[in-house]
């Protein structure tokens, strides 16, 4: 669910004000709070169940293949571009450990890839909002796993468009197939589905 200003009211409710609201509410509100150009998005993602198990299995499968200096990070902080007014929190961030040695949000351009597991409560946040925001932030690869349908997609090759940067390449997959995320190919077998 998106709350707060649309483009017409954006100037009256600047990014820093939304950032302050997110920081103050983060520990008392379940799920994730993120900021897009449309306002604050509240995603009621449950940390357990099929969503959490999918995140865990994908993270483990990718980390087995990565060199030691890289991580498939699932914690905080967020990725942020203040100039664009966007704050996102990927389920998994593929990032070099040296780029994690920072205070505050990660520079989204330091990510090798972002991985999201579609939430049951707000699928458009992953399929629409993040396919718009991640190329804007400079995240080179974006992978989506959708437990609703047992399918997903990997987006890459950022290119300019009149609406802003977008991914030029989309590779769809169904659960059971191998999928390549950045440089690493992982199995999608045995990933749970929503019931």
VEXKEDREN-478684 format. One record per residue: residue number from 0; x, y, z of N, C-alpha, C, O in turn. Coordinates in pm, whole numbers, plus 50000, padded with zeros to 5 digits. Layout:
# residues N
 resi n_east n_north  n_up ca_east ca_north ca_up c_east c_north  c_up o_east o_north  o_up
  NUM      X       Y     Z       X        Y     Z      X       Y     Z      X       Y     Z
...
This chain:
# residues 195
 resi n_east n_north  n_up ca_east ca_north ca_up c_east c_north  c_up o_east o_north  o_up
    0  50084   49884 50000   50000    50000 50000  50090   50124 50000  50183   50133 50079
    1  50061   50218 49911   50138    50341 49905  50063   50450 49980  49942   50468 49961
    2  50136   50522 50064   50078    50634 50136  50163   50756 50112  50273   50746 50058
    3  50113   50869 50151   50184    50996 50138  50164   51054 49999  50072   51014 49928
    4  50250   51147 49958   50215    51234 49847  50224   51170 49710  50302   51078 49687
    5  50141   51223 49620   50160    51194 49479  50249   51306 49425  50291   51393 49500
    6  50278   51304 49294   50370    51403 49239  50324   51546 49261  50407   51635 49281
    7  50194   51570 49259   50143    51705 49273  50170   51763 49411  50186   51884 49427
    8  50176   51676 49514   50198    51724 49650  50339   51698 49699  50370   51724 49816
    9  50425   51647 49614   50560    51606 49656  50638   51720 49721  50706   51699 49822
   10  50629   51840 49665   50704    51952 49720  50658   51989 49861  50737   52037 49942
   11  50531   51966 49890   50479    51999 50023  50520   51895 50127  50512   51921 50247
   12  50563   51780 50083   50603    51671 50173  50735   51618 50121  50738   51513 50056
   13  50845   51688 50149   50974    51654 50088  51029   51519 50135  50983   51461 50233
   14  51128   51474 50062   51188    51344 50088  51236   51329 50232  51210   51227 50295
   15  51303   51430 50285   51356    51417 50421  51245   51397 50523  51263   51324 50621
   16  51130   51459 50503   51018    51438 50593  50970   51293 50587  50940   51233 50690
   17  50962   51237 50465   50923    51096 50453  51028   51006 50516  50994   50907 50580
   18  51155   51040 50498   51266    50963 50556  51255   50961 50708  51276   50857 50770
   19  51222   51075 50767   51206    51084 50911  51090   50997 50960  51101   50930 51062
   20  50978   50997 50886   50863    50915 50921  50900   50767 50918  50866   50692 51009
   21  50971   50726 50813   51012    50586 50800  51103   50546 50916  51085   50439 50974
   22  51200   50629 50950   51292    50598 51060  51219   50587 51193  51247   50497 51273
   23  51126   50678 51218   51053    50677 51345  50960   50557 51357  50941   50504 51467
   24  50903   50513 51246   50804    50406 51250  50863   50267 51230  50796   50167 51257
   25  50986   50258 51184   51046    50130 51143  51035   50021 51249  50999   49908 51215
   26  51065   50049 51373   51064    49945 51476  50925   49911 51529  50908   49807 51593
   27  50828   49996 51503   50695    49972 51557  50593   49927 51452  50479   49894 51486
   28  50632   49925 51325   50541    49887 51218  50588   49756 51157  50704   49745 51118
   29  50500   49656 51147   50543    49529 51086  50567   49546 50936  50510   49635 50873
   30  50651   49461 50881   50680    49467 50738  50788   49569 50706  50866   49608 50793
   31  50792   49612 50581   50894    49705 50533  50831   49838 50497  50722   49843 50440
   32  50900   49945 50530   50862    50079 50485  50969   50126 50388  51088   50127 50420
   33  50926   50167 50269   51017    50214 50166  50962   50345 50110  50845   50377 50127
   34  51049   50420 50043   51007    50547 49984  51029   50540 49834  51136   50504 49786
   35  50924   50575 49760   50932    50584 49615  50896   50726 49576  50865   50809 49662
   36  50899   50755 49450   50858    50888 49403  50710   50913 49428  50665   51028 49430
   37  50634   50806 49447   50491    50820 49475  50460   50839 49622  50349   50878 49658
   38  50557   50812 49708   50534    50827 49851  50590   50709 49928  50680   50640 49881
   39  50538   50686 50047   50584    50578 50134  50506   50451 50101  50383   50453 50092
   40  50578   50340 50083   50517    50210 50056  50532   50126 50182  50641   50113 50237
   41  50420   50070 50226   50422    49979 50342  50391   49840 50290  50280   49813 50245
   42  50490   49753 50296   50476    49616 50249  50469   49525 50370  50564   49519 50449
   43  50358   49456 50387   50335    49372 50504  50401   49235 50492  50345   49135 50536
   44  50519   49229 50434   50591    49104 50417  50609   49033 50550  50651   49093 50649
   45  50576   48906 50550   50596    48824 50669  50736   48764 50665  50776   48711 50561
   46  50812   48772 50775   50948    48720 50772  50954   48567 50764  51059   48513 50729
   47  50847   48499 50794   50846    48354 50791  50768   48301 50673  50741   48372 50576
   48  50731   48174 50683   50650    48112 50579  50721   48104 50446  50844   48109 50441
   49  50645   48092 50336   50705    48077 50203  50797   48193 50165  50898   48172 50099
   50  50762   48315 50204   50846    48430 50170  50983   48417 50235  51085   48425 50166
   51  50987   48398 50364   51113    48388 50436  51195   48267 50395  51318   48275 50386
   52  51129   48155 50369   51200    48034 50328  51260   48052 50189  51371   48004 50163
   53  51190   48120 50100   51244    48146 49966  51367   48235 49977  51469   48207 49913
   54  51359   48341 50056   51475    48430 50075  51593   48349 50129  51704   48361 50078
   55  51570   48267 50229   51677    48186 50289  51741   48093 50186  51864   48088 50174
   56  51658   48019 50112   51714    47922 50017  51790   47989 49904  51897   47942 49865
   57  51737   48098 49851   51808    48168 49744  51939   48227 49796  52042   48215 49730
   58  51936   48289 49912   52058    48345 49970  52165   48238 49987  52280   48259 49947
   59  52128   48124 50044   52226    48017 50065  52282   47965 49933  52402   47941 49921
   60  52195   47948 49835   52240    47895 49705  52336   47990 49636  52434   47947 49574
   61  52309   48118 49644   52398    48216 49581  52530   48225 49657  52636   48227 49596
   62  52523   48231 49789   52647    48246 49868  52743   48129 49851  52864   48147 49861
   63  52691   48008 49826   52779    47893 49803  52867   47915 49680  52976   47859 49671
   64  52821   47996 49586   52891    48017 49460  52980   48141 49460  53070   48153 49376
   65  52956   48232 49552   53024    48360 49551  53161   48351 49617  53181   48270 49707
   66  53256   48434 49573   53383    48440 49645  53362   48501 49784  53262   48568 49809
   67  53458   48475 49873   53445    48516 50014  53426   48666 50033  53363   48707 50130
   68  53478   48747 49944   53470    48892 49963  53333   48950 49924  53309   49069 49939
   69  53244   48864 49875   53108    48908 49840  53008   48847 49936  53035   48745 49999
   70  52891   48911 49947   52786    48862 50037  52650   48869 49970  52624   48957 49887
   71  52565   48776 50008   52423    48783 49974  52355   48830 50102  52314   48749 50186
   72  52345   48960 50116   52306    49024 50242  52155   49037 50253  52089   49080 50158
   73  52100   49000 50368   51955    49009 50388  51914   49103 50499  51796   49112 50531
   74  52007   49173 50559   51974    49260 50671  51958   49405 50631  51928   49438 50517
   75  51979   49490 50729   51977    49633 50704  52120   49676 50677  52211   49601 50712
   76  52146   49788 50620   52055    49898 50592  51986   49885 50455  51996   49782 50388
   77  51919   49992 50418   51850    50001 50291  51948   50045 50183  52067   50065 50209
   78  51896   50060 50060   51969    50129 49954  51894   50258 49928  51771   50262 49930
   79  51969   50364 49902   51905    50496 49897  51973   50586 49795  52095   50585 49780
   80  51892   50664 49726   51940    50773 49643  51857   50895 49680  51744   50910 49634
   81  51913   50981 49764   51840    51098 49813  51801   51193 49699  51693   51251 49700
   82  51891   51207 49600   51862    51299 49490  51738   51256 49412  51663   51340 49363
   83  51717   51126 49402   51598    51074 49331  51479   51058 49426  51367   51036 49381
   84  51503   51068 49556   51395    51053 49653  51346   50910 49664  51226   50885 49673
   85  51441   50813 49663   51404    50672 49666  51485   50600 49774  51608   50614 49782
   86  51415   50524 49857   51474    50439 49960  51408   50303 49949  51287   50290 49965
   87  51487   50200 49920   51433    50065 49903  51508   49969 49994  51621   49996 50036
   88  51445   49856 50023   51507    49753 50106  51490   49618 50037  51390   49550 50060
   89  51587   49578 49952   51576    49448 49884  51577   49333 49984  51636   49343 50092
   90  51511   49224 49948   51515    49104 50032  51657   49049 50039  51702   49007 50146
   91  51728   49049 49927   51867    49005 49921  51945   49106 49838  51902   49146 49730
   92  52061   49148 49890   52149    49238 49816  52281   49167 49792  52347   49126 49888
   93  52320   49151 49668   52450    49095 49635  52547   49212 49631  52535   49301 49548
   94  52645   49210 49723   52729    49327 49744  52866   49282 49796  52878   49181 49864
   95  52968   49359 49762   53101    49334 49816  53103   49375 49963  53044   49476 50000
   96  53172   49297 50046   53180    49330 50188  53240   49469 50209  53198   49541 50300
   97  53337   49508 50127   53400    49640 50144  53297   49752 50124  53311   49860 50182
   98  53194   49727 50042   53091    49829 50020  52987   49832 50131  52900   49919 50134
   99  52998   49738 50223   52909    49736 50339  52969   49814 50456  52902   49837 50557
  100  53093   49855 50444   53162    49928 50551  53126   50075 50545  53210   50160 50518
  101  53000   50104 50572   52950    50240 50563  52848   50263 50673  52786   50169 50723
  102  52830   50387 50709   52723    50424 50802  52600   50460 50718  52612   50523 50613
  103  52487   50420 50763   52365    50455 50690  52340   50361 50573  52395   50251 50567
  104  52257   50407 50481   52215    50326 50367  52332   50294 50274  52428   50370 50263
  105  52320   50179 50207   52417    50143 50104  52396   50230 49981  52285   50274 49952
  106  52505   50254 49910   52497    50317 49778  52441   50212 49684  52505   50108 49665
  107  52324   50233 49622   52265    50129 49538  52353   50092 49419  52341   49982 49366
  108  52441   50182 49376   52529    50152 49263  52638   50053 49301  52707   50000 49214
  109  52654   50027 49432   52753    49928 49476  52697   49785 49469  52774   49690 49478
  110  52566   49770 49455   52508    49637 49448  52542   49569 49317  52548   49634 49212
  111  52565   49440 49322   52582    49360 49201  52445   49316 49151  52425   49297 49031
  112  52352   49299 49243   52214    49262 49209  52126   49280 49331  52173   49279 49445
  113  51997   49295 49305   51894    49295 49410  51800   49179 49379  51765   49155 49263
  114  51759   49108 49484   51667    48996 49469  51546   49024 49557  51560   49061 49674
  115  51428   49007 49500   51303    49024 49575  51219   48900 49563  51214   48835 49458
  116  51151   48866 49673   51049    48763 49673  50916   48838 49684  50894   48914 49778
  117  50830   48815 49589   50704    48889 49581  50621   48864 49706  50602   48750 49748
  118  50574   48973 49765   50491    48960 49884  50347   48930 49844  50300   48973 49738
  119  50282   48858 49928   50142    48825 49904  50056   48952 49912  49956   48965 49841
  120  50095   49045 50000   50011    49162 50027  50024   49274 49924  49932   49353 49907
  121  50136   49281 49854   50158    49396 49766  50247   49358 49647  50358   49410 49635
  122  50200   49268 49558   50286    49221 49449  50329   49330 49351  50437   49320 49293
  123  50247   49434 49333   50285    49541 49240  50409   49617 49287  50480   49676 49206
  124  50435   49616 49417   50554    49682 49467  50679   49620 49405  50772   49691 49369
  125  50681   49486 49391   50796    49417 49334  50793   49417 49181  50896   49442 49117
  126  50677   49390 49122   50668    49376 48977  50662   49509 48903  50705   49517 48788
  127  50612   49613 48966   50599    49742 48898  50693   49846 48958  50781   49898 48889
  128  50675   49875 49086   50753    49981 49150  50903   49957 49147  50980   50048 49115
  129  50945   49837 49181   51089    49810 49188  51152   49792 49049  51271   49817 49032
  130  51074   49747 48951   51130    49742 48815  51150   49882 48760  51227   49902 48666
  131  51082   49978 48817   51104    50119 48782  51217   50180 48865  51303   50250 48812
  132  51218   50152 48997   51312    50218 49087  51454   50162 49080  51550   50238 49087
  133  51469   50030 49067   51604    49974 49070  51692   50021 48954  51809   50051 48978
  134  51643   50030 48831   51731    50087 48727  51758   50236 48750  51867   50285 48720
  135  51661   50308 48804   51680    50448 48839  51793   50463 48941  51871   50558 48935
  136  51799   50370 49035   51903    50372 49138  52038   50321 49087  52141   50344 49151
  137  52039   50254 48973   52163    50201 48917  52193   50058 48957  52307   50013 48942
  138  52094   49984 49007   52114    49843 49041  52116   49765 48910  52016   49762 48839
  139  52230   49701 48875   52245    49645 48740  52160   49523 48710  52124   49501 48594
  140  52127   49443 48811   52048    49321 48791  51942   49315 48900  51969   49340 49017
  141  51819   49282 48859   51709    49269 48953  51638   49137 48925  51588   49115 48815
  142  51633   49049 49026   51567    48919 49013  51444   48915 49102  51449   48956 49218
  143  51335   48865 49047   51208    48853 49120  51168   48706 49125  51168   48637 49023
  144  51135   48658 49245   51080    48525 49265  50937   48543 49314  50914   48616 49410
  145  50841   48476 49249   50701    48497 49281  50636   48368 49331  50597   48284 49250
  146  50625   48351 49465   50564    48230 49519  50415   48216 49487  50358   48109 49507
  147  50351   48321 49438   50210    48310 49400  50195   48224 49275  50099   48147 49264
  148  50290   48236 49182   50279    48172 49051  50385   48065 49026  50375   47990 48929
  149  50486   48058 49113   50596    47964 49090  50678   48003 48969  50722   47918 48892
  150  50699   48133 48953   50774    48184 48840  50849   48310 48882  50840   48353 48997
  151  50922   48367 48789   50993    48490 48819  51058   48545 48695  51033   48500 48583
  152  51143   48645 48716   51213    48708 48604  51341   48772 48656  51352   48809 48772
  153  51438   48783 48565   51562    48854 48593  51573   48968 48493  51565   48947 48372
  154  51589   49090 48545   51599    49211 48463  51744   49259 48465  51811   49254 48568
  155  51791   49307 48348   51929    49357 48340  51942   49454 48223  51844   49483 48154
  156  52062   49503 48202   52095    49592 48090  52018   49724 48097  51927   49748 48018
  157  52055   49807 48192   51991    49937 48208  52020   50023 48086  52133   50030 48037
  158  51916   50088 48037   51931    50180 47923  51840   50300 47944  51740   50291 48015
  159  51874   50414 47882   51791    50534 47899  51663   50525 47816  51662   50471 47705
  160  51555   50578 47871   51428    50593 47798  51374   50731 47831  51423   50795 47924
  161  51273   50778 47757   51214    50908 47791  51155   50914 47932  51147   51021 47991
  162  51115   50799 47986   51059    50793 48122  51166   50775 48228  51135   50769 48347
  163  51292   50766 48188   51402    50742 48280  51467   50609 48252  51422   50536 48163
  164  51572   50574 48327   51642    50447 48304  51548   50329 48325  51466   50328 48417
  165  51561   50229 48238   51481    50107 48248  51569   49987 48214  51675   50002 48154
  166  51524   49868 48255   51594    49746 48216  51554   49710 48074  51435   49712 48039
  167  51654   49677 47991   51628    49642 47852  51602   49492 47835  51536   49451 47740
  168  51654   49411 47926   51645    49266 47911  51565   49206 48026  51588   49238 48143
  169  51472   49119 47991   51393    49044 48089  51399   48897 48051  51364   48860 47939
  170  51442   48814 48146   51445    48669 48125  51353   48604 48225  51381   48604 48345
  171  51243   48549 48177   51145    48483 48263  51189   48340 48294  51261   48278 48215
  172  51145   48288 48409   51173    48150 48445  51055   48095 48525  50974   48171 48578
  173  51048   47964 48532   50950    47897 48619  51028   47817 48721  51139   47771 48695
  174  50967   47800 48839   51032    47724 48944  51065   47584 48891  50985   47521 48822
  175  51184   47538 48926   51235    47411 48877  51350   47432 48780  51434   47343 48764
  176  51355   47548 48715   51463    47580 48623  51580   47643 48698  51564   47692 48809
  177  51697   47641 48634   51810    47717 48686  51796   47861 48637  51748   47886 48527
  178  51840   47955 48721   51830    48097 48686  51965   48163 48715  52030   48133 48815
  179  52005   48251 48625   52131    48323 48642  52103   48463 48692  52028   48539 48632
  180  52166   48495 48806   52154    48627 48869  52295   48684 48873  52382   48632 48943
  181  52317   48790 48798   52451    48847 48781  52540   48738 48723  52519   48696 48609
  182  52640   48691 48798   52734    48590 48747  52704   48449 48796  52776   48356 48761
  183  52601   48431 48877   52581    48305 48945  52450   48239 48903  52345   48303 48899
  184  52458   48110 48872   52341    48033 48831  52299   47942 48945  52377   47861 48994
  185  52173   47957 48986   52121    47880 49099  51995   47806 49058  51926   47845 48964
  186  51966   47700 49129   51846    47621 49106  51726   47689 49172  51739   47753 49276
  187  51611   47675 49109   51486    47722 49171  51401   47603 49217  51283   47619 49249
  188  51460   47484 49220   51387    47367 49269  51358   47382 49418  51434   47445 49491
  189  51249   47324 49460   51212    47317 49601  51188   47454 49666  51207   47470 49786
  190  51149   47551 49587   51110    47679 49645  50962   47673 49681  50882   47625 49601
  191  50925   47720 49798   50785    47709 49842  50693   47804 49763  50738   47903 49705
  192  50567   47770 49764   50462    47850 49700  50363   47897 49806  50345   47833 49909
  193  50299   48012 49778   50189    48056 49863  50070   47964 49839  50052   47913 49728
  194  49990   47942 49943   49871    47857 49928  49747   47940 49932  49636   47888 49921
